[in-house]
């Protein structure tokens, strides 16, 4: 028997043991955030409680205020088996926060007169053929892709299989979405009438960017967002500049753990310790929706630029008009949304207006990592939180942090 087969057999046995542990346990108790905190030390005390029990093993938090980073710190372990502590520079998968970079790229192209948000997608992608609900359906536009109002379905758990190892070649984004689109071409509703989150829409936006620029989606983001802002520890590939790499993990004592062998190829499992499954590097096939990898310190630069009207340290990535449009325009009510918090889906961002505070936010979550960026435009305040455990409730930590005066 080959060594890889033996290893996978051992790992499956460990997974079976994990299943027994889960079935015989009430689960790890995760402390809830306090009702009130008065200072940063109280916030840090709560975060330390979380990392001490390993939910998550490690996280990094950055805060921006008035155009600069005012706080940046790591907690727990970026990679516990290898004894690498989490820091401000730890590198995590962004997962779906990547969509904000993609949305910014689309607005940049509109500013240059290369496209308009109300252009039909098929104008740029001749292969874009979908099944509309009726003969009178409106044709899907770029705006529909940005605010998830196209009616295109999401791949769901299929996306968990769209991954590859770091020694395998990356995918051409246009060819990838052209290949997968037929499976997801039956629209769920009339375009523009409601919103339903879909990764396919942002994969198509990546293909539009490639069509217009004549280059790769990844190179466009590097040259027009990452490099101008000095985001040197962020890319679609792991680079030598990334000095503190966080390893993805998943808690053994979790109801989803027994399903992992059915969802995740065991070749991505690096090992299992007392309470976590630790993962090898993972790349996603689909970069425009989930592909960026980087630190909270870098993501905080993007947040600061956005809050500063699209400019930071003399480098402009968006016009003030584009920032306003992304923040305020084309918002659609979220189905079954909590009316108290006014949830709306905008052009990239999810918008809330509860507690008399205007909030724009985006979450990311996938194999081994949970991420969140949350901005308060009226207060010129923003938070970025990356964790190496997808079960981490990032929103609770940021909402608690947002109660402080920064």
N, C-alpha and C positions, 0 to 999 in steps of 0.2 A: 504494500500500500504506500502511495506517495506521501511525503511528509506533509504536504498541504492538506491532503484528505484526513490524515491522522489528526492534524491540528484542528480542522473543522469538526471532527468527531468529538474531540475533547471540549471544544467550545460549545457544541450542542449539548454535551453532558452538563457543562456549567450552566447553560441556559435552563436546562431541566431542573437543576438544583435551585436556580433563581425562581423558577415557577413555584416550586415547593415552598420556598421562603416567602414568596408573595402570598400564596394561598394560606399560609399559616401565620400571617402577620396582619395587624390592623393598619400597617403603613407607618411611614415615618411622620412624626408630628412636626408640622411646619409652623413655627410661631407666626402669629398674625401681627401686622404692624400696630404700634400703639395708636391710640386715638389722637394723641397730641405729642409733639416734640418741640423743644424750645431752642435747640442749637444743633450744630453739626455733630458734636460728640454723641448726642442721642441718636441721630441718624446712623452714625457709624456703629454704635452699639447694636442696633437692630440688624444691620447688614452682617456684622460679625456673628450674631446668633445664627443667621441663615447659613453662612459658609462653614460654621463649626459643625452643623449637622449634615452638611454636604448637599444642600438644596438651594443653590448650586455649590459645587466644590470651589468655584472661583467666579468673580465678576469684576468688572471695571466700570467706573462711573465718572463721567465728565459733565461739568456745568459751565455754560457760557452765559455771560451777562454783559450787555452793552458792548458787544463786538470783541470780547476777549474771553479766554478760558480762565475762570476764577476758581475752579476746583477740578482736580483730576487725581484719582486714586484707585488702586487695585485692592481686592480683598480675597483672602483664601488662596487657592492654588490654581494657576493656569494649567498645570499638569502635575497632579499630585504624585503619581508613581515615579515621575522623574524629578520630583522636588523642585519644580519651577513655580515660584510664587506669582500670583497675578499682580500686574502693575498697570499704570496708565498707558504703557506702551504695548501691553499684551495684544496679540493679534487673534481675532475671532472671525468666524464667518458672519457676514452681514445678513445673509439670507434675503428676505424680501425687502429690507430697507434699501437694497439696490434699486428698487423701483423708483425711489426719489431721484437718484442720479439719472436714471433713464428719462424720467419726466423732465428734468432740467435740460437734458440734451435736446429733447424735442422742442422745448421753448427756445433754446439757443438757435435752432435751425429756423424757427419761425421768425425770430428777430433778424436773421440774415436773409429773409425772403425766400428760403428754400422750400417752405411748406406753409400751410395754414391749418389750424386745428380743425377746421370744418371741411378739409379736403377728404374725399372718400379714400379709404384704405386701398381699394383696388386700383386707384390711380397710380400707386407706387408699387404695388405687389400684384401683378397679373394673375398669380396663382391663387389669390385670395377669393375662394368660392365657398359660400356658406348656404345653408338652407334657411331662408327667411320664413317667419311664421305665416306671412300672407303675401299676396301680390302687391299690396299697398304698403309694405314695410319700407321704412326709411333705410337708405343704404348706410352701412357702418362707416363712421368717420374716425379720424385720429382722436378727436375729442372723446368719442365713445370708448375708445381703448384706454384713454388716460383716466377716466372716472368710472371704469368698469361697468359702463351702461350698454355695452355691445350686445349682451345676451349670450356671448360665447360661454360655454361651460368651463369649469376648472378641471384639470386632470385628477384632482384629489390624490388618492394614495398612489396613483400611477407615477406621480412625480418623485416618489421615494426611490423608484428604480432608475431614474434618469441621473445617475451619478457614475463617476469613474475615478480610478486611482490616479495619483499624481504622475505615474510613469506612462499613463495612457494619453494619447493626443487629444487636444481640445476639439470642440465641434464648431463647424461653420454655422453661425446662427441662422442665416437665411435658409440654408438647406435643411437644418433641423426643423424649423417651424413649418416649412413646406412639406416635410415628411409626416409630421404628427398631426397637422391641421385636419385632414379628412376625418379623423376619429372624433374630433370635437367640433364639427361644422354645423351641427343642428342647434339652432339658437333656442335658448330657454324662454325668451320673451322678446317683444318688439324693441328694437334698439332705441335707447334714449328714454324709455318709460320707467325704468327702475335700475337698480344697481345690484350686481352680484360679482363678488371678487373672483378674478380669474387670472392665472399666470399666463395663459395663452395670449391674452391681450398685450401684455408687456413683451412677450417673445416676438409678437408681430411688430411692436414699436421698434425693437432692436433691428428687425429686418428692414423697416422703413429707413432707419438711420443709415444702415449699410447701403441701401439703394441710392440714397441722396448723396452720400459722401464718397461712395466708391471704395471705401475701405472697410475695415472690420469694426464692429460695434465696440469691441474692447479698446482698440487704439483711439477711437474717437473720445471715449470717456477719459482715457489716460491723458490725452493731449489737451482736452478742453475743460476738464474739471479737476482731476487729480493733480496734474503738474502745476497749473496756475495757482492753486491753493496751497501748494507745498505738502500735499498728502503723500509723503514719501514712503509710508509704511502701509499703503493700501494698493491693492491690485487684484487682478482676477487669478493670479498665480502666486504661490508662495515664493518670496524673493529673499535675497541675502540681506536686504535692509530690515527684514522682519526678525528682530533679535529675540523676541519673547513670544513664542508660539503657544497659544492655548490649545489643549487637546479637547476634542468633543467627548462628552460622556453622557451616560444615561443611568439613573438609579436602579439598582437591582430590585429594591423594594418598591415597585411601582406596578400598578395594574396592567400597564402596557408592555411590561418586560416579557411576559410569555409569548407575545406576538412578534417580538423582534426577529426571530429566525424566519418568520413568514414574510416580513417586510424588508429586512436588510440582509444583503449577502454577508455571510460570516467572514469573508475575506477582509472586511473593513473593521473587524473587531481586533484590537491590539491586545487586550487582556481584561481580566476581571479581578478586582480586589474585593474587600469585604462588603462594600456597599455600592460600587459603581462599575459599569461596563465602560471601558476606555477604548476610544476609536482611533483608527489611523486617519491620515489626511483624506479628505473627501473633496472632490470637485463635482460641481453640478454641470450637466450638459448645457443648460439654458442660462446663459450669463445675464441677459437683460432683466430678468425677473428676480434672480437669486444669486448672482455670481461673485459679488465683491467680497474681499477678505481684507480686514484691517483693524486698526486700533481705535479706541474711543477718542484718543487725542486727535487723530486725523478726522474722524467723523465730526468732532466738535468744531473743526475749522469750517467744514461744510455748513454746519448749523449756524455758526457765527456769520458767515457770508450771507446766508439766506436772511437771517434776522436783520442784517445790516443793509437790506435793500439790494442784495446780489453782489456786493463788493467787500473785499477784505484785503487789508494791507496793500492797497493800490491795484489789486487784481479784481476785475469784474467778470463774473461768470453769468450773470443775468441782469437784465434791466429792472428797474424798480417796477415798471409796468407788468413785466412777466411775473415778478414775485407777488404782486398784488393779485394777479389773475389766478396763480396757483393757490393762493391763500383764500380767495373769496369767491371765485367764479365757478359756474357749472356744478353746483353742489346738488346732490340727489339724496333724498331721504332714504335711510337704511331700513330695509324691511324689518318689522318687529323691533325697531329701535326703541330704546328707553327715551320717552318724550322729555323727561326731566333734563337729560344731558344733551338733547338736541343732536343726535348723531347724524352726520351727513358724510357722503363720500364725495370728495372734491377731485381736483386734477392731480392725482398722486396721493394727496394727504387724506386721512380720515379726520373729520372736524367734530369737535364737541364744544358746547357752550354752557355746560353746567356750572353751578356755583359762581355764576356771573364772571367766569373767566373764559376767554377765547383760547381754545387749545387746538393745535394741529399736530397729528401724530402718525407714526407708521410703525408697525410691529414686524419682526422677522422671527421665524422659527423653523427649524429643520433638524436634520440629523446632528445631535450633539450640542446644539447652540440655541439660545434665545436672545433676541435683541430688541431694542426699542429706542426710537428717537421721538422726543416730545418737545414741542415749542410753544411758547406763549408770546405771540407776536406783539401784542399790545404792551407787554412788559419787557420786551427785548431780552427774554430769558429762554434758555433751552437746556435740555438734558439728553445725554446719550448713555445708555446702559447696555453692555454686552455681558453675557453669562455663558458658561460652558456646560449647560444642562437645559434642554428644551422645556423641562417642567418648571423652570423658574418663573414665578409670577412677576415679571419685570414691571408691570404697570403699578403694582402695589408699592414697590420701592420708589419709583419716580413720583407717584402721587404724594407719597410721604415727604420726599425731598422737596417737592414744590410748595409745601406749606411753610418752608423757611424763608427768611429774608436773605437774599444772596447779594 
